[in-house]
Amino acid sequence: MADVLDKVLGDYFTGRLEANIELRKMEIQYNVNRTPDENIGGGRKQNDYNNPIELRMIKEQQDEQLQSWILQKNIIDVFYPTAVDYQQRVLKARYGRHESWIDIALAEHVEIRTVIRWRDDFKDGILGHLLSTLKPMSFLGHVIDKKVAEKGA
């Protein structure tokens, strides 16, 4: 689970998540008319409503991967500005610039465990909101049970 959440954060801070969203929207836009013709017998389709903009919007709303990426981006967009400035610096350094924990700790003048804890605090804050968008789903129940047990102890 940590690897999946780290990948989402890495994609967000490098701009890959935004690029994935735009690329998927373009794929939907240019592939919207590529539905196979099932009218083999001839004749015209009856009651055919053909508005390309509305069809594209419907396809975007029905695309689970696109909606998952958009939700991930929106959740991080909401939570990142509310994080404390030192957490923001750590997240940008780790996921945006791929700096090592040692370099980040030296820059912040704290121990490595401290910067990792700052990162973990942010991840714990967004994990509950991102659960529905993360894969693999079978592993999520174990993570939730573990988090609940840690908080209760």
KELUMDREN-853622 format. One line per 5 residues: for each residue x, y, z of N, C-alpha, C. Coordinates in steps of 0.2 Angstrom, whole numbers. Layout:
// KELUMDREN-853622
X Y Z X Y Z X Y Z ~ ...
This chain:
// KELUMDREN-853622
4 -6 0 0 0 0 4 6 0 ~ 10 6 4 14 12 4 17 13 -3 ~ 19 8 -6 22 9 -13 17 12 -18 ~ 10 10 -17 5 13 -21 4 20 -20 ~ 4 22 -13 3 29 -11 9 33 -13
15 30 -12 21 34 -14 21 35 -22 ~ 19 31 -26 18 32 -33 13 37 -35 ~ 8 37 -31 3 43 -32 6 50 -31 ~ 9 50 -25 12 56 -23 18 58 -28 ~ 22 53 -30 27 55 -35 24 57 -41
19 54 -44 16 56 -50 13 63 -49 ~ 10 65 -43 7 71 -42 13 77 -42 ~ 18 76 -39 23 81 -38 28 81 -44 ~ 28 76 -48 32 77 -54 28 79 -60 ~ 21 80 -59 17 82 -65 14 76 -69
16 70 -67 14 65 -71 7 63 -71 ~ 4 65 -65 -3 63 -64 -8 68 -68 ~ -6 74 -68 -9 79 -73 -9 77 -80 ~ -3 75 -82 -1 73 -89 -6 67 -90 ~ -6 62 -86 -10 56 -87 -18 58 -88
-20 63 -84 -27 65 -85 -28 68 -91 ~ -24 72 -94 -24 76 -100 -24 71 -106 ~ -19 66 -105 -18 61 -110 -25 56 -111 ~ -27 54 -105 -33 50 -105 -39 54 -108 ~ -40 60 -107 -45 64 -110 -44 65 -117
-38 65 -120 -37 66 -127 -39 59 -130 ~ -37 53 -127 -39 47 -129 -46 46 -130 ~ -50 48 -125 -57 48 -125 -60 52 -131 ~ -57 58 -131 -60 63 -136 -59 60 -143 ~ -53 57 -145 -52 55 -152 -54 48 -153
-56 44 -148 -58 38 -149 -65 37 -148 ~ -69 42 -147 -76 42 -145 -80 39 -151 ~ -78 40 -157 -82 38 -163 -80 31 -165 ~ -76 28 -162 -73 21 -164 -77 15 -161 ~ -84 16 -161 -88 11 -159 -89 6 -165
-89 0 -164 -90 -5 -169 -98 -4 -172 ~ -98 -5 -178 -105 -4 -181 -108 -11 -181 ~ -114 -12 -177 -117 -18 -175 -123 -19 -180 ~ -124 -14 -184 -130 -14 -188 -128 -17 -195 ~ -128 -24 -195 -125 -28 -200 -131 -28 -206
-137 -28 -204 -142 -29 -209 -144 -23 -213 ~ -141 -17 -212 -142 -12 -216 -148 -7 -213 ~ -149 -2 -216 -154 2 -213 -151 8 -209 ~ -155 12 -207 -152 18 -202 -154 16 -195 ~ -150 19 -191 -151 18 -184 -157 23 -182
-161 21 -178 -167 25 -176 -166 28 -170 ~ -168 34 -169 -167 38 -163 -160 39 -161 ~ -156 40 -166 -149 41 -164 -147 48 -163 ~ -145 49 -156 -143 56 -154 -135 57 -155 ~ -133 61 -159 -126 61 -160 -123 68 -159
-122 70 -153 -118 76 -151 -111 74 -148 ~ -106 76 -152 -99 73 -150 -97 76 -144 ~ -99 82 -142 -96 85 -135 -100 81 -130 ~ -106 80 -130 -110 77 -125 -107 69 -124 ~ -106 66 -130 -104 59 -130 -97 59 -127
-93 64 -128 -86 64 -125 -86 65 -117 ~ -91 69 -115 -92 71 -108 -94 64 -105 ~ -99 61 -108 -102 55 -105 -96 50 -104 ~ -92 49 -110 -87 44 -109 -82 46 -104 ~ -80 52 -103 -76 54 -98 -79 52 -91
-85 54 -90 -88 52 -83 -89 45 -82 ~ -89 41 -87 -89 33 -86 -83 30 -86 ~ -77 34 -87 -71 31 -87 -68 30 -80 ~ -67 24 -77 -65 24 -70 -58 26 -69 ~ -54 24 -73 -47 26 -72 -46 34 -72
-49 37 -77 -49 45 -77 -52 48 -71 ~ -58 45 -69 -61 48 -63 -57 47 -57 ~ -53 41 -57 -49 39 -51 -43 44 -51 ~ -40 46 -56 -34 50 -57 -37 57 -55 ~ -42 59 -57 -45 66 -56 -46 67 -48
-49 62 -45 -51 62 -38 -44 62 -34 ~ -39 58 -36 -33 58 -33 -30 65 -33 ~ -30 68 -39 -27 75 -39 -31 80 -35 ~ -37 80 -35 -41 84 -31 -40 84 -24 ~ -40 77 -21 -38 76 -14 -32 79 -12
-27 78 -16 -20 81 -14 -20 88 -15 ~ -23 91 -20 -24 98 -21 -27 101 -15 ~ -32 98 -11 -35 101 -6 -31 100 1 ~ -27 94 2 -24 93 8 -17 96 8 ~ -13 97 2 -6 99 2 -6 106 4
-10 111 2 -9 118 5 -11 118 12 ~ -14 114 15 -16 114 22 -10 111 26 ~ -5 108 23 0 105 27 5 110 29 ~ 9 109 35 13 113 37 19 114 32 ~ 22 120 32 27 122 27 33 117 27
35 114 33 41 110 33 38 103 30 ~ 32 101 31 30 95 27 29 96 20 ~ 27 102 18 27 104 10 34 103 7 ~ 39 106 11 46 106 9 49 98 8 ~ 47 94 13 49 87 13 46 84 7
39 85 6 36 81 1 38 83 -6 ~ 40 90 -7 42 92 -14 49 89 -15 ~ 53 89 -9 60 87 -10 60 79 -12 ~ 56 75 -8 56 68 -9 53 66 -15 ~ 47 68 -17 43 66 -23 44 70 -29
45 77 -28 46 81 -34 54 81 -37 ~ 58 81 -32 65 81 -34 69 75 -33 ~ 66 70 -30 69 63 -28 75 63 -24 ~ 75 68 -19 81 68 -15 81 63 -10 ~ 87 61 -7 87 56 -2 85 58 4
83 54 9 81 56 16 87 59 19 ~ 93 57 18 98 60 21 99 68 19 ~ 98 69 13 99 76 10 93 80 13 ~ 87 77 13 81 81 16 82 83 23 ~ 85 78 27 86 79 34 91 84 35
96 84 32 102 89 32 99 96 31 ~ 95 97 25 92 103 23 87 106 29 ~ 84 101 32 79 103 37 82 104 44 ~ 88 102 45 92 102 51 88 97 57 ~ 86 92 55 83 87 59 85 80 57
83 75 61 85 68 60 81 65 54 ~ 84 60 52 80 56 46 73 54 48 ~ 73 51 54 67 49 57 61 54 57 ~ 63 60 59 59 66 59 56 67 52 ~ 60 68 47 57 69 41 53 64 38
54 58 39 50 52 37 44 52 41 ~ 44 54 48 38 55 51 33 60 49 ~ 36 66 46 32 71 43 29 69 37 ~ 33 65 33 30 62 27 24 58 29 ~ 25 53 34 20 48 36 14 52 38
15 57 42 9 61 44 4 63 39 ~ 8 66 34 4 68 28 0 62 24 ~ 4 57 23 1 51 20 -5 48 24 ~ -4 48 31 -9 46 35 -16 50 34 ~ -15 56 33 -20 61 33 -24 60 26
-21 58 21 -24 58 14 -26 51 13 ~ -23 46 16 -25 39 15 -32 37 15 ~ -35 39 20 -43 38 21 -47 40 15 ~ -45 46 12 -48 49 7 -46 46 0 ~ -40 43 -1 -38 40 -7 -39 33 -7
-42 30 -2 -43 22 -2 -47 20 -8 ~ -52 23 -10 -56 21 -15 -53 21 -22 ~ -48 25 -23 -44 26 -29 -38 22 -30 ~ -36 18 -24 -30 15 -25 -31 7 -26 ~ -26 4 -29 -26 -3 -31 -20 -6 -27
-20 -12 -25 -25 -17 -26 -30 -16 -20 ~ -36 -18 -22 -41 -17 -17 -41 -22 -11 ~ -39 -28 -13 -39 -34 -8 -34 -32 -2 ~ -29 -28 -3 -25 -27 2 -27 -21 7 ~ -32 -17 5 -34 -11 8 -37 -13 15
-41 -19 15 -44 -20 22 -39 -22 27 ~ -33 -25 25 -28 -26 30 -24 -19 32 ~ -24 -15 28 -21 -8 30 -25 -4 34 ~ -32 -5 33 -36 -1 37 -37 -4 44 ~ -37 -11 44 -37 -14 51 -30 -12 55
-25 -12 52 -18 -10 55 -18 -3 57 ~ -21 1 53 -21 9 55 -26 9 61 ~ -31 6 61 -36 7 67 -33 4 73 ~ -30 -2 73 -26 -5 78 -21 0 81 ~ -17 3 77 -12 7 79 -15 13 83
-20 16 80 -23 22 83 -27 20 90 ~ -29 14 90 -33 12 96 -28 11 102 ~ -22 9 100 -17 6 105 -14 12 109
